[in-house]
Amino acid sequence: MKKALILYSYFTMEMIVINYYWDNGIHGSSPWKRIKFDKRGIEDIISNLLGFIPLGFACTLTLSRLGGAFVRKAVYVTLFLCVLVSLFIETAQAWMPSRSSSQLDLMCNTAGSVIGIFMAHWVLKKELF
């Protein structure tokens, strides 16, 4: 299940990046060359990662505690919900003049969710709660 989640997350992020660069006519260039690794870019990446860790963590724990079919599917439902929330946020930002929407934000939010899911999975295995 962990391998499937990792592969799904990787291919989802990869397809977002490939489609973005393909649609914008940037063929053959590495998508990571366009990321700015200045102070603002690093802060943006870290804030997007850290912002979705609690959501992935809390959602996974909540769904796991409900029992029934949610126990086995908590990871997948959580990932779907987190990607959906992130997609909604990025879509809403595209319509706001003061905000900018970015596929990198979507990828970082998804990665943060995955980190939160793994943390919750680890907590559930250790049964700390």
Stockholm file with secondary structure:
# STOCKHOLM 1.0

chainA/1-129         MKKALILYSYFTMEMIVINYYWDNGIHGSSPWKRIKFDKRGIEDIISNLLGFIPLGFACTLTLSRLGGAFVRKAVYVTLFLCVLVSLFIETAQAWMPSRSSSQLDLMCNTAGSVIGIFMAHWVLKKELF
#=GR chainA/1-129 SS CHHHHHHHHHHHHHHHHHHHHHHTTCTTSCGGGGSCCSHHHHHHHHHHHHHHHHHHHHHHHHHHHHCTHHHHHHHHHHHHHHHHHHHHHHHHHHTCTTCCCCHHHHHHHHHHHHHHHHHHHHHHHHTCC
#=GC SS_cons         CHHHHHHHHHHHHHHHHHHHHHHTTCTTSCGGGGSCCSHHHHHHHHHHHHHHHHHHHHHHHHHHHHCTHHHHHHHHHHHHHHHHHHHHHHHHHHTCTTCCCCHHHHHHHHHHHHHHHHHHHHHHHHTCC
//
